[in-house]
């Protein structure tokens, strides 16, 4: 089969924390005139699995291709039940619920799912004074946490950090977090949607009964982890002639890079991994063996592992996010050491070592 960049249908969620930042600031075309809190750009999670929109695989689901062509699509040796990456635009016009996601161990033990949800946020836009909450403060007992959650005094127990456009935050499963208001991000994560919240309301603003709220807090504390303290970081830059790659996050589940292209970028063949591209700027061309594809503003695609070399050609300036499942030593540690970065600087990207 001659592989090509796969463009997918996207899934919209209309949670109460969202508004219209995704169509207004990114220019993304959405069918709804109401709240667009999230657009799932590439997903293989349950009923949100994307459908191929272009080329001779049009109409096939991402799930189908993962099961029938795992080596060619995801990478040589891939034998998992779903595509490993889920990417989304997320509008936090209002504050997100304070919540966490199960880690891998909890997902298997408690929910019977193959993996949990580690994620990273790349800040696309943030109003002056915008911030995140991430990671509990040291030395707190469960009773202190419960009292703060019931009083909705989250700053008493969770660390708060300022953010600005260009920052990235790596958040492992089990880490309590929130962000907003007035924040727009791109998020990459493991393929999962498990979550627990300590808030008195659900994602649509509906108030929980008291016993349900108490139960949610109890379950959150059961899944809470404190092994990692997220921090916003500006990323580590790798110069490639006139082009620039900023590695914002890296760990065992994904890497996230922000590319700024002034000239054509040649993406090498990667038979052991696929790459997702999300275009933040003007349309670009993708040239590959057998053809070319256009990627418009606020569109995403998957470059299959078997596609070979791809030329990424900006019209004037390219502005893209690239995500992939990395070989940490080969794709992250060695290139950054070669650029002169220390291991402490590399460690700031996530769970690298």
Backbone torsions as a table, in degrees:
resi	resn	phi	psi	omega
1	UNK	NA	138.9	176.2
2	UNK	-89.5	109.7	-175.1
3	UNK	-85.7	156.5	-174.4
4	UNK	-151.3	168.8	178.1
5	UNK	-63.1	125.8	-175.8
6	UNK	-97.3	118.1	176.0
7	UNK	-97.5	136.1	-171.0
8	UNK	-117.7	153.9	166.4
9	UNK	-65.9	152.2	179.6
10	UNK	-118.4	157.0	-175.4
11	UNK	-109.5	133.9	-178.0
12	UNK	-107.2	136.5	171.2
13	UNK	-122.6	138.4	-171.1
14	UNK	-112.7	54.2	179.9
15	UNK	-66.5	159.5	-173.7
16	UNK	-67.0	-22.4	-177.2
17	UNK	-77.3	-11.2	-175.6
18	UNK	-91.2	175.8	175.2
19	UNK	-150.3	-115.6	-175.7
20	UNK	-131.5	23.7	-178.2
21	UNK	-64.0	-34.0	-176.0
22	UNK	-65.8	-49.7	175.2
23	UNK	-72.5	-34.0	-173.8
24	UNK	-77.6	-40.8	-177.0
25	UNK	-94.8	-28.6	-179.6
26	UNK	-100.0	-15.8	-177.4
27	UNK	72.8	21.9	-178.6
28	UNK	-76.7	133.9	179.8
29	UNK	-83.4	119.8	178.7
30	UNK	-127.6	149.3	-175.5
31	UNK	-74.8	-30.1	-173.4
32	UNK	-84.8	145.3	173.2
33	UNK	-93.6	-4.7	-176.9
34	UNK	-92.8	-152.1	-179.4
35	UNK	-65.2	132.7	172.7
36	UNK	-124.5	85.3	-176.1
37	UNK	-75.8	-37.8	-178.5
38	UNK	-144.0	142.5	165.4
39	UNK	-121.2	119.7	-179.4
40	UNK	-85.3	103.1	-169.7
41	UNK	-74.7	-41.8	172.3
42	UNK	-140.9	123.2	-174.0
43	UNK	-150.8	144.1	172.5
44	UNK	-131.9	34.3	-179.0
45	UNK	-97.5	111.7	175.0
46	UNK	46.9	-125.1	-174.1
47	UNK	-79.3	3.9	177.5
48	UNK	-97.2	5.5	-178.7
49	UNK	-58.0	125.5	-174.4
50	UNK	-68.6	156.0	175.7
51	UNK	-108.0	134.4	179.3
52	UNK	-66.5	132.1	-175.4
53	UNK	-104.5	-12.5	-172.6
54	UNK	-131.8	159.7	171.9
55	UNK	71.8	-170.1	-173.4
56	UNK	-75.7	-5.0	174.3
57	UNK	-99.3	8.9	-179.8
58	UNK	-55.1	134.1	179.9
59	UNK	96.5	-17.7	176.8
60	UNK	-81.8	147.7	178.3
61	UNK	-86.2	154.4	175.6
62	UNK	-60.0	-39.4	178.3
63	UNK	-57.7	-44.2	-179.7
64	UNK	-60.1	-43.4	-177.7
65	UNK	-70.0	-34.6	176.7
66	UNK	-61.7	-39.5	-177.2
67	UNK	-78.0	-33.9	-175.4
68	UNK	-94.6	-26.2	-177.4
69	UNK	-135.0	53.9	-175.1
70	UNK	-62.2	-40.0	-177.6
71	UNK	-67.5	-43.0	-177.5
72	UNK	-74.9	-36.1	-176.4
73	UNK	-84.1	-58.2	-172.2
74	UNK	-88.7	-44.1	-179.4
75	UNK	152.5	153.8	-177.4
76	UNK	-54.9	126.9	177.5
77	UNK	91.3	-1.9	-178.4
78	UNK	-71.2	125.6	179.3
79	UNK	-142.4	54.0	176.5
80	UNK	-113.5	162.9	-172.3
81	UNK	-76.4	-9.5	-178.6
82	UNK	-149.2	166.4	175.6
83	UNK	-62.3	136.8	-169.4
84	UNK	-76.8	-18.3	-173.8
85	UNK	-115.0	142.1	171.8
86	UNK	-128.2	125.6	-178.5
87	UNK	-122.5	142.0	-176.9
88	UNK	-149.0	150.7	161.5
89	UNK	-87.6	140.3	-177.2
90	UNK	-136.3	125.6	-179.5
91	UNK	-101.8	109.1	174.6
92	UNK	-105.1	65.0	174.1
93	UNK	-63.7	-30.8	170.9
94	UNK	-114.7	167.0	179.9
95	UNK	-65.4	132.5	173.4
96	UNK	-65.8	154.9	170.9
97	UNK	-58.2	147.5	171.3
98	UNK	-76.2	119.5	-170.3
99	UNK	-155.8	175.5	171.9
100	UNK	-144.2	168.9	176.9
101	UNK	-122.1	146.9	-179.8
102	UNK	-61.4	143.2	169.2
103	UNK	-82.7	179.3	-174.9
104	UNK	-60.2	-45.0	-178.0
105	UNK	-61.3	-45.6	-179.6
106	UNK	-65.9	-40.4	-179.6
107	UNK	-59.6	-41.7	-179.5
108	UNK	-73.3	-45.7	-175.2
109	UNK	-70.9	-42.2	-168.7
110	UNK	-98.3	-31.1	-172.9
111	UNK	-119.3	-7.6	-179.1
112	UNK	66.1	26.2	178.4
113	UNK	-103.9	154.6	-172.5
114	UNK	-70.0	-23.8	-179.0
115	UNK	-158.1	163.2	175.3
116	UNK	-94.0	-149.0	-173.7
117	UNK	-139.5	96.3	163.6
118	UNK	-91.4	143.8	-174.4
119	UNK	-142.4	166.6	171.7
120	UNK	-140.6	141.7	179.2
121	UNK	-110.3	127.1	171.5
122	UNK	-105.6	118.6	-173.7
123	UNK	-77.4	117.6	178.9
124	UNK	-92.1	-36.5	178.2
125	UNK	-154.5	138.9	175.9
126	UNK	-147.9	133.1	177.7
127	UNK	-68.3	156.5	176.0
128	UNK	-53.9	134.3	-179.8
129	UNK	87.4	-1.4	-179.9
130	UNK	-64.0	151.9	-175.8
131	UNK	-153.1	171.5	175.1
132	UNK	-125.2	157.4	166.6
133	UNK	-112.2	129.8	-176.2
134	UNK	-159.7	120.2	175.1
135	UNK	85.1	132.6	-179.0
136	UNK	-77.4	151.8	176.7
137	UNK	-70.9	156.3	-174.2
138	UNK	-72.5	149.8	168.9
139	UNK	80.4	13.6	-176.9
140	UNK	-92.6	139.6	176.5
141	UNK	-90.8	158.2	178.8
142	UNK	-54.3	-35.8	179.9
143	UNK	-65.5	-36.9	177.4
144	UNK	-68.0	-41.2	178.2
145	UNK	-63.4	-46.1	-179.4
146	UNK	-60.2	-43.6	-179.9
147	UNK	-61.8	-40.6	179.5
148	UNK	-67.9	-39.8	179.3
149	UNK	-64.8	-41.4	179.8
150	UNK	-67.2	-32.5	177.2
151	UNK	-84.1	-4.0	-176.2
152	UNK	55.5	35.9	177.9
153	UNK	-103.0	74.3	-171.6
154	UNK	-71.8	-31.5	180.0
155	UNK	-66.4	-19.2	178.7
156	UNK	-68.5	-24.0	-172.3
157	UNK	-128.3	-11.7	-177.5
158	UNK	-119.5	141.5	179.7
159	UNK	-72.1	139.2	177.2
160	UNK	-116.2	136.8	-179.5
161	UNK	-135.1	140.8	173.4
162	UNK	-71.7	152.5	178.1
163	UNK	-134.0	160.4	173.3
164	UNK	-148.3	163.9	-179.2
165	UNK	-55.9	135.3	-178.4
166	UNK	101.7	-18.4	176.1
167	UNK	-72.1	155.9	172.6
168	UNK	-132.5	143.5	-179.1
169	UNK	-128.4	122.9	179.1
170	UNK	-96.4	125.8	-173.9
171	UNK	-130.0	103.6	178.6
172	UNK	-69.2	161.3	172.6
173	UNK	-57.2	143.8	179.3
174	UNK	90.9	-5.6	-177.2
175	UNK	-97.3	124.4	-179.7
176	UNK	-69.8	138.6	-175.1
177	UNK	-161.3	164.8	172.2
178	UNK	-167.3	164.3	170.0
179	UNK	-155.5	172.9	-174.1
180	UNK	99.0	168.6	6.5
181	UNK	-81.9	-178.8	172.9
182	UNK	56.4	52.3	-178.8
183	UNK	-140.5	138.2	176.7
184	UNK	-125.8	128.4	-176.9
185	UNK	-132.3	162.8	160.4
186	UNK	-108.4	130.8	-179.2
187	UNK	-117.7	134.9	168.2
188	UNK	-116.1	144.8	-173.5
189	UNK	-155.8	167.8	166.4
190	UNK	-64.3	156.0	-179.9
191	UNK	-77.6	92.8	-178.9
192	UNK	-165.0	158.8	173.1
193	UNK	-137.2	26.2	177.3
194	UNK	-71.0	138.9	179.1
195	UNK	-160.9	152.1	173.3
196	UNK	-132.0	140.3	-177.9
197	UNK	-123.1	152.8	174.6
198	UNK	-105.7	6.8	-175.5
199	UNK	-81.3	156.7	177.3
200	UNK	-79.7	-4.1	-179.5
201	UNK	-129.0	159.0	178.3
202	UNK	-87.3	-174.0	-175.2
203	UNK	-65.6	-17.6	-179.8
204	UNK	-104.4	9.7	176.3
205	UNK	87.1	4.9	-180.0
206	UNK	-80.1	133.6	-176.8
207	UNK	-74.8	132.5	176.4
208	UNK	-76.7	146.6	165.2
209	UNK	-59.5	151.8	-175.4
210	UNK	-55.3	-42.3	-178.0
211	UNK	-67.3	-33.4	177.8
212	UNK	-69.9	-42.4	177.2
213	UNK	-58.9	-46.9	179.4
214	UNK	-61.4	-40.9	178.9
215	UNK	-64.8	-40.3	178.7
216	UNK	-62.0	-41.8	177.9
217	UNK	-62.4	-44.3	178.9
218	UNK	-59.6	-45.5	-179.4
219	UNK	-67.2	-36.1	177.0
220	UNK	-62.2	-45.9	179.4
221	UNK	-62.6	-33.1	178.0
222	UNK	-65.1	-32.1	-177.0
223	UNK	-97.8	-5.2	-174.3
224	UNK	-66.8	137.2	175.8
225	UNK	-127.0	155.6	-178.9
226	UNK	-135.1	21.9	-175.7
227	UNK	-76.2	-13.2	-173.8
228	UNK	-139.9	137.1	177.9
229	UNK	-113.1	103.5	-179.6
230	UNK	-62.6	145.7	174.8
231	UNK	-140.6	137.9	171.3
232	UNK	-63.8	137.9	177.1
233	UNK	-137.4	149.2	-177.8
234	UNK	-80.4	-4.3	179.9
235	UNK	87.5	170.1	-179.4
236	UNK	-117.1	127.5	-170.8
237	UNK	-93.2	134.1	172.7
238	UNK	-117.7	115.5	179.2
239	UNK	-82.0	137.7	177.9
240	UNK	-133.3	77.5	-174.1
241	UNK	64.6	-123.7	179.2
242	UNK	-82.1	-7.3	-179.5
243	UNK	-99.0	162.6	-177.0
244	UNK	-140.3	133.0	172.1
245	UNK	-114.9	127.0	174.2
246	UNK	-109.9	113.5	177.4
247	UNK	-82.0	114.9	-173.6
248	UNK	-97.7	-31.0	-177.2
249	UNK	-153.3	148.3	177.3
250	UNK	-158.1	143.8	177.6
251	UNK	-170.6	-171.1	-176.2
252	UNK	-68.4	-15.9	-173.6
253	UNK	-104.5	-21.6	-178.8
254	UNK	-171.2	161.6	164.3
255	UNK	-127.5	147.6	178.6
256	UNK	-126.1	128.0	177.4
257	UNK	-126.6	145.1	173.7
258	UNK	-110.2	116.9	-177.6
259	UNK	-100.0	133.3	169.9
260	UNK	-117.9	114.2	-172.1
261	UNK	-113.1	126.7	172.7
262	UNK	-101.9	-25.3	178.3
263	UNK	-134.4	176.8	-179.1
264	UNK	-59.3	133.6	174.9
265	UNK	-105.9	127.8	176.1
266	UNK	-95.6	108.7	176.3
267	UNK	-86.0	116.3	-175.1
268	UNK	-65.9	161.9	174.5
269	UNK	-66.3	137.2	179.4
270	UNK	-132.9	78.3	-175.8
271	UNK	-63.7	-17.0	-179.1
272	UNK	-97.3	0.5	177.4
273	UNK	-158.5	148.9	172.0
274	UNK	-92.2	172.0	177.8
275	UNK	-136.1	137.9	171.3
276	UNK	-102.4	142.2	175.8
277	UNK	-121.5	133.8	175.2
278	UNK	-125.8	121.7	-173.4
279	UNK	-91.6	121.4	178.9
280	UNK	-96.8	-11.9	-172.5
281	UNK	-122.6	-145.7	-178.3
282	UNK	-67.8	158.2	-178.4
283	UNK	-55.7	146.7	177.0
284	UNK	-126.1	162.7	174.8
285	UNK	-107.7	142.5	174.8
286	UNK	-117.2	113.8	178.3
287	UNK	-104.2	133.0	-176.9
288	UNK	-145.1	169.7	179.4
289	UNK	-58.4	117.3	177.4
290	UNK	99.4	-3.7	178.9
291	UNK	166.4	-165.5	177.2
292	UNK	-146.8	159.9	-179.2
293	UNK	-139.7	147.7	176.4
294	UNK	-102.6	134.2	175.8
295	UNK	-116.4	111.6	-176.2
296	UNK	-80.2	175.9	179.1
297	UNK	-62.7	135.8	179.3
298	UNK	62.8	24.4	172.6
299	UNK	-107.2	156.2	179.2
300	UNK	-128.3	159.5	174.1
301	UNK	-152.0	165.3	173.7
302	UNK	-111.0	128.7	170.0
303	UNK	-93.0	105.4	-177.7
304	UNK	-59.7	155.0	-178.7
305	UNK	-58.9	-31.8	-174.9
306	UNK	-92.1	10.6	-174.4
307	UNK	-74.5	-22.9	-175.8
308	UNK	82.8	-157.9	-179.9
309	UNK	-68.6	144.7	177.3
310	UNK	-132.6	130.1	172.7
311	UNK	-91.8	125.2	177.6
312	UNK	-103.4	110.8	-167.6
313	UNK	-115.9	109.5	177.2
314	UNK	-80.4	151.2	175.2
315	UNK	-73.5	-47.3	174.9
316	UNK	-129.1	-60.5	178.9
317	UNK	-137.5	130.8	178.9
318	UNK	-97.7	142.2	-177.9
319	UNK	-139.9	98.4	-171.4
320	UNK	-134.4	155.3	168.7
321	UNK	-109.1	130.0	176.8
322	UNK	-116.1	134.4	178.2
323	UNK	-129.9	147.8	-179.3
324	UNK	-162.6	165.5	175.6
325	UNK	-91.3	107.7	-166.7
326	UNK	-89.2	154.0	156.3
327	UNK	-85.9	105.5	-168.4
328	UNK	-59.4	-39.9	-179.1
329	UNK	-68.3	-46.6	-174.5
330	UNK	-77.8	-41.4	-172.5
331	UNK	-91.2	-24.6	-173.3
332	UNK	-119.0	-61.9	-169.0
333	UNK	-65.3	-53.9	-176.5
334	UNK	-62.8	-48.7	179.5
335	UNK	-59.7	-37.3	-178.5
336	UNK	-74.9	-36.4	173.4
337	UNK	-63.0	-40.0	179.3
338	UNK	-63.2	-27.6	177.4
339	UNK	-82.9	-2.8	176.7
340	UNK	97.6	6.4	179.4
341	UNK	-78.3	143.1	178.8
342	UNK	-79.3	163.4	177.7
343	UNK	-63.9	-32.5	176.7
344	UNK	-65.3	-39.2	177.0
345	UNK	-65.7	-42.3	179.5
346	UNK	-65.2	-37.8	-179.0
347	UNK	-62.6	-25.7	-178.1
348	UNK	-67.0	-13.8	-178.1
349	UNK	-76.9	-19.9	-177.3
350	UNK	150.2	-145.9	-179.4
351	UNK	-92.2	74.0	-171.7
352	UNK	-87.4	-41.0	-172.9
353	UNK	-99.3	NA	NA
